């Protein structure tokens, strides 16, 4: 029994590590362009509005393709789709280093978005099949953490590379590294097999045609409130990820390398907040209270950064505090969605409400880009704080239905 347990542990660790590597790379690629916008806008002769449109195209393509990608995972296997998505992402980032104009960049970022669309259905399919049930929650936790680390690593990495080899060289290097991860995953393909039958493995891919009952469920007030929660949260997160470095540079003259470090601190602190927030969520039924406190603190700090010129180290510390406060709300957020979800409808509901993240990510960058073009970088912080404040309202409303819902044993998928 001991030998079997040890073997199972080694297998689980290997699978989780490989999937986490791919997921971290996918999140890294989501943030390679925004820190470079000051350089790209100058080189291509465009404004921040056009630069924001590139990010909108990326997330629009990713969001629209996510459900079809789930069906492709079921048909062709999670391993094949994971490798295809990562290859497409690495190829797109490498091609970005060669873009001669804004119009050439658009189809390239769309291809990158299509590559990004495969990771959630493929990753959850592999983890659900290959990891022991006793370690499934930890596997999902590591999966989420790896994505946050990928986000956090992107700004400081690309800006550091840019200082030595220019922005085109930085994109080329990060693209080539992605091919290395593709080779790593391909060489360990046996560990990533998701089984011969994958008809129900992808957690966000619907397996039944939409009917009147499903549409009525998704249009019910609690579910629409959850969807609104994710849209508003994405407005804040996407705004910070996309334009925080440029806004800090334009507003206070903070060097881009320092501003990129601030964004990395924000994302890393958010990861720590997720871990501690999970412990807090396990010890209370008042999840809306945790959400309200965390988002209120994050909103207050973002307004402080937007209106008060702090020393550079204090700016980094402040945005890290905002990231930590926001991160603590993530587990409680998922508990609120679970409370609003009828038994047997977890896949439908989570697939619908999580699509709010892509919607928010698609509409926010062009709007904030226009504000930066007009010389109003403070709007990045105002919009972030406002979206967080509105998110609190949706959480409190959803929290009111908790008393009428029985406790649910089915775990929620990690973001």
C-alpha positions in Angstrom: 0.0 0.0 0.0 2.9 2.4 0.8 4.5 1.8 -2.5 1.3 2.4 -4.4 0.7 5.6 -2.4 4.2 6.8 -3.1 3.8 6.0 -6.8 0.5 7.8 -6.9 2.0 10.9 -5.2 4.9 11.1 -7.6 2.5 10.7 -10.6 0.2 13.4 -9.2 3.0 15.8 -8.6 4.3 15.3 -12.1 1.0 15.9 -13.8 0.2 18.9 -11.7 3.6 20.4 -12.4 3.3 19.9 -16.1 -0.2 21.3 -16.3 0.8 24.3 -14.1 3.8 25.0 -16.4 1.5 25.3 -19.4 -1.1 27.4 -17.5 1.6 29.7 -16.2 2.9 30.2 -19.7 -0.6 31.0 -21.0 -1.1 33.7 -18.3 2.4 35.1 -19.0 1.4 35.5 -22.7 -1.7 37.4 -21.7 0.4 40.1 -20.2 3.4 40.3 -22.5 2.1 43.3 -24.6 0.6 45.7 -22.0 3.9 46.6 -20.2 5.4 47.3 -23.7 2.6 49.7 -24.8 4.7 52.8 -24.4 7.3 51.4 -26.7 4.9 49.8 -29.2 2.8 52.9 -29.5 5.9 54.9 -30.4 7.2 52.3 -32.8 3.9 51.8 -34.7 2.6 55.4 -34.5 -0.6 54.5 -32.7 -2.3 55.6 -29.5 -3.2 53.8 -26.3 -6.7 53.4 -27.7 -5.5 51.3 -30.6 -3.2 49.4 -28.2 -6.1 48.6 -25.9 -8.1 47.4 -28.9 -5.4 44.7 -29.5 -6.0 43.4 -26.0 -9.8 43.5 -26.6 -9.3 41.4 -29.8 -7.2 38.9 -27.8 -9.8 38.4 -25.1 -12.8 38.5 -27.5 -11.2 35.6 -29.5 -10.4 33.7 -26.4 -13.8 34.1 -24.9 -15.7 33.2 -28.1 -13.5 30.1 -28.7 -13.5 28.7 -25.2 -16.7 26.6 -25.5 -15.8 25.3 -28.9 -12.3 24.4 -27.5 -14.0 22.3 -24.9 -15.8 20.3 -27.6 -12.5 19.9 -29.4 -10.9 18.6 -26.2 -13.6 16.0 -25.9 -13.1 14.9 -29.5 -9.4 15.0 -30.0 -8.0 14.7 -26.5 -6.8 17.2 -23.9 -3.1 16.6 -24.5 -3.3 17.4 -28.2 -5.3 20.5 -27.7 -3.0 21.7 -24.9 0.0 21.3 -27.1 -1.7 23.0 -30.0 -2.8 25.9 -27.9 0.6 26.5 -26.4 2.2 26.2 -29.8 -0.2 28.7 -31.3 0.5 31.1 -28.4 4.3 30.8 -28.7 4.1 31.3 -32.4 1.9 34.4 -32.1 4.2 36.0 -29.5 7.2 35.4 -31.6 5.4 36.9 -34.6 4.5 39.9 -32.5 8.2 40.8 -32.4 8.0 41.4 -36.2 4.8 43.4 -36.5 5.3 46.4 -38.9 1.9 48.0 -38.3 -1.2 48.0 -36.1 -3.3 46.3 -38.8 -0.8 43.4 -39.0 -0.9 43.0 -35.2 -4.7 42.4 -35.1 -4.8 39.0 -36.7 -1.7 37.9 -34.7 -3.3 38.8 -31.3 -6.5 37.0 -32.5 -4.4 33.9 -33.1 -2.9 34.3 -29.7 -6.4 34.5 -28.2 -7.5 31.3 -30.0 -4.4 29.6 -28.5 -5.3 30.9 -25.0 -8.9 29.5 -25.3 -7.8 25.8 -24.9 -6.2 25.9 -21.5 -9.1 25.8 -19.1 -11.0 22.9 -20.8 -7.7 21.0 -21.5 -6.2 21.6 -18.1 -9.2 20.6 -16.1 -9.7 17.5 -18.3 -6.2 16.3 -17.6 -6.3 17.1 -13.9 -9.7 15.4 -13.5 -8.6 12.2 -15.1 -4.9 11.9 -14.0 -4.8 13.3 -10.4 -6.1 11.3 -7.4 -9.4 12.5 -6.1 -7.8 13.0 -2.6 -5.5 15.7 -4.2 -7.9 17.3 -6.6 -8.6 20.4 -4.6 -4.8 21.0 -4.2 -4.3 20.4 -7.9 -6.9 23.1 -8.7 -5.2 25.4 -6.2 -1.8 25.0 -7.8 -3.4 25.5 -11.2 -4.8 28.8 -10.1 -1.5 29.8 -8.4 0.5 29.0 -11.5 -1.6 31.4 -13.6 -1.2 34.2 -11.1 2.6 33.6 -11.1 2.6 33.8 -14.9 0.8 37.1 -14.7 3.2 38.4 -12.1 6.3 37.4 -14.0 5.3 38.9 -17.3 5.7 42.7 -16.6 9.1 42.5 -14.9 10.4 40.0 -17.3 9.6 41.7 -20.6 10.6 45.2 -19.3 13.9 43.8 -18.0 14.5 42.1 -21.4 13.5 45.3 -23.2 16.1 47.3 -21.3 18.8 45.1 -22.8 17.5 43.9 -26.2 14.5 46.2 -27.0 10.8 45.3 -27.0 11.0 43.3 -30.2 13.8 41.2 -28.8 11.9 40.7 -25.5 8.9 39.3 -27.4 11.1 37.1 -29.5 12.8 35.6 -26.5 9.6 35.0 -24.6 8.1 33.4 -27.7 11.0 31.0 -28.1 10.8 30.0 -24.4 7.2 29.0 -25.0 8.4 26.5 -27.7 10.7 25.1 -25.0 7.7 24.4 -22.7 5.9 22.8 -25.7 8.8 20.4 -26.1 8.8 19.7 -22.4 5.1 18.8 -22.3 5.4 16.8 -25.5 8.3 14.8 -24.1 6.1 13.9 -21.0 3.0 13.2 -23.0 2.2 9.9 -21.2 1.5 11.8 -18.0 -0.9 14.1 -19.8 -3.2 11.6 -21.3 -6.8 12.3 -20.3 -8.2 8.9 -21.0 -10.0 7.2 -23.9 -13.4 8.7 -22.9 -13.6 12.4 -22.4 -17.2 13.2 -23.0 -17.7 14.9 -19.6 -14.1 15.9 -18.6 -14.1 19.5 -19.7 -15.8 21.4 -16.8 -16.9 24.5 -18.8 -17.9 22.8 -22.0 -21.7 22.2 -22.1 -22.7 18.7 -23.0 -26.3 19.4 -23.8 -28.1 21.7 -26.1 -29.4 24.9 -24.4 -33.1 24.5 -23.6 -35.7 26.7 -22.0 -34.9 25.5 -18.6 -31.2 26.2 -19.0 -31.9 29.7 -20.3 -34.3 30.4 -17.5 -31.6 29.4 -15.0 -28.9 31.5 -16.5 -31.3 34.5 -16.7 -32.4 34.2 -13.1 -31.4 37.2 -10.8 -28.8 35.4 -8.7 -27.0 34.0 -11.7 -27.1 37.3 -13.5 -25.7 39.0 -10.4 -22.8 36.5 -10.3 -22.2 37.2 -14.0 -22.2 41.0 -13.3 -19.7 40.3 -10.4 -17.3 38.7 -12.8 -17.7 41.4 -15.4 -17.0 44.2 -12.9 -14.1 42.3 -11.3 -12.6 41.8 -14.7 -12.9 45.6 -15.5 -10.7 46.3 -12.4 -8.3 43.5 -12.9 -7.9 44.0 -16.7 -7.5 47.8 -16.3 -4.7 47.3 -13.7 -3.0 44.5 -15.7 -3.1 46.4 -19.0 -2.4 50.0 -18.1 -1.1 50.3 -14.6 2.6 50.6 -15.6 1.8 53.2 -18.4 -0.6 55.1 -16.0 2.0 55.3 -13.2 4.6 56.5 -15.7 2.3 59.1 -17.3 0.8 60.3 -14.0 3.9 60.5 -11.8 6.9 59.9 -14.1 7.7 56.6 -12.4 10.1 54.7 -14.6 8.5 51.9 -16.5 10.7 49.2 -14.9 9.6 50.4 -11.5 5.9 50.5 -12.6 6.2 47.0 -14.0 7.6 45.8 -10.7 4.6 47.4 -9.0 2.3 45.4 -11.2 4.2 42.2 -10.5 4.0 42.9 -6.8 0.2 43.4 -7.2 -0.2 40.1 -8.9 2.1 38.2 -6.5 0.4 39.6 -3.5 -2.9 38.6 -5.0 -1.7 35.0 -5.1 -0.8 35.1 -1.4 -4.2 36.6 -0.7 -5.9 33.7 -2.5 -4.2 31.1 -0.3 -5.0 33.0 3.0 -8.5 33.8 1.7 -9.2 30.1 1.3 -8.4 29.4 4.9 -10.7 32.3 5.9 -13.5 31.0 3.7 -13.4 27.6 5.3 -14.0 29.1 8.7 -17.1 31.3 8.0 -20.4 31.2 6.3 -20.4 35.0 5.7 -18.5 34.9 2.5 -20.1 38.1 1.3 -18.5 39.8 4.3 -15.0 38.7 3.3 -15.7 39.9 -0.3 -17.0 43.3 0.8 -14.1 43.9 3.2 -11.4 42.8 0.7 -12.8 44.7 -2.3 -13.4 47.8 -0.2 -9.8 47.9 1.0 -8.5 47.3 -2.5 -10.7 50.1 -3.9 -9.5 52.5 -1.2 -5.9 51.8 -1.9 -6.3 52.2 -5.7 -7.8 55.6 -5.1 -4.9 56.5 -2.8 -2.4 55.6 -5.5 -4.4 57.5 -8.1 -4.5 60.7 -6.1 -1.4 60.8 -3.9 2.1 60.9 -5.1 3.9 58.3 -3.0 7.6 57.5 -3.0 8.3 54.7 -5.5 8.8 52.0 -2.9 5.5 53.0 -1.2 3.7 52.8 -4.6 4.9 49.2 -5.0 3.8 48.4 -1.4 0.4 50.1 -1.8 -0.5 48.3 -5.0 0.7 45.0 -3.5 -1.7 45.6 -0.6 -4.5 46.2 -3.0 -3.7 43.0 -4.8 -3.5 41.1 -1.5 -6.9 42.4 -0.4 -8.5 41.6 -3.7 -7.0 38.1 -3.7 -8.4 37.2 -0.3 -11.9 37.5 -1.8 -11.4 34.9 -4.5 -12.4 31.7 -2.6 -15.3 33.4 -1.0 -16.4 34.6 -4.4 -16.6 31.0 -5.6 -18.5 30.0 -2.5 -21.1 32.7 -3.3 -21.5 31.4 -6.8 -21.9 27.8 -5.5 -24.6 29.1 -3.1 -26.5 30.6 -6.0 -26.2 27.4 -8.1 -28.9 24.7 -8.1 -27.7 21.1 -7.7 -26.6 19.5 -10.9 -26.1 22.9 -12.7 -22.5 23.7 -11.6 -21.0 23.3 -15.1 -23.6 25.5 -16.8 -23.5 28.2 -14.2 -19.7 28.4 -13.9 -19.3 28.3 -17.6 -21.7 31.2 -18.0 -20.5 33.4 -15.1 -16.8 32.9 -15.9 -17.4 34.2 -19.4 -18.0 37.6 -17.7 -14.2 37.7 -17.2 -13.6 37.7 -20.9 -16.4 40.3 -21.5 -14.8 42.7 -19.0 -11.4 42.0 -20.4 -12.6 42.8 -23.9 -14.4 46.1 -23.3 -12.0 47.7 -20.7 -8.7 48.2 -22.6 -10.0 50.4 -25.5 -11.9 52.7 -23.0 -8.9 53.2 -20.7 -6.6 53.5 -23.8 -8.6 56.5 -24.9 -8.3 58.1 -21.5 -4.5 57.7 -21.6 -4.4 59.2 -25.1 -6.3 62.2 -23.7 -3.8 62.6 -20.9 -6.0 61.3 -18.1 -4.1 58.3 -16.6 -5.8 58.8 -13.2 -8.9 57.2 -14.8 -7.2 53.8 -14.6 -7.3 54.0 -10.8 -10.7 55.6 -10.7 -12.3 53.0 -12.9 -10.6 50.2 -11.0 -11.9 51.5 -7.6 -15.4 52.2 -9.0 -15.7 48.7 -10.5 -14.6 47.1 -7.2 -17.2 49.2 -5.3 -20.0 48.1 -7.6 -18.8 44.5 -7.3 -19.4 44.7 -3.6 -23.0 45.4 -4.3 -23.5 42.3 -6.4 -21.8 40.2 -3.7 -24.1 41.5 -1.0 -27.2 40.8 -3.1 -26.0 37.3 -3.9 -25.2 36.7 -0.3 -28.9 37.1 0.6 -29.8 33.9 -1.1 -27.4 31.8 1.0 -29.9 31.0 3.7 -32.3 29.5 1.2 -29.7 27.2 -0.3 -28.6 23.9 1.1 -24.8 23.4 1.6 -23.2 22.0 -1.5 -20.6 19.3 -1.5 -19.6 19.7 -5.2 -16.4 21.7 -5.4 -16.3 24.8 -7.6 -13.7 24.9 -10.4 -10.7 27.1 -9.8 -10.2 30.2 -11.9 
